[in-house]
């Protein structure tokens, strides 16, 4: 006689819980490759801030970068350096924000890449 099949199927997935900034985070084991790495949050945050500053200037909420710097409590040079992120090419922004593609450069270099022509930016940012 055959034994009846169980009503429940158990699947074991070896995950680990690691803490980052005090918060638990579920991560796959080290030997399993991730199919897609997610963009680091600090890059997304910097792009979001740059776009917020750009909107403030365009809508007349701030007249100069100095006004934004005073409101944010940072130096004008910081604002001017990272406000460039709002002028990255549409392709680079799409890859970073929508597709979560990681960039291969530091945040300072990403801001500097925004000064380059749009056609050159993917090569600089993603090493294409």
Secondary structure, 3 states (H helix, E strand, C coil): CCCCCCCCCCCCCCEEEEEECCEEEEEECCCCCCCCCCCCHHHHHHHHHHHHHHHHHHCCCCCCHHHHHHHHCCCHHHHHHHHHHHHCCHHHHHHHHHCCCCCCCCHHHHHHHCCCCHHHHHHHHHCC
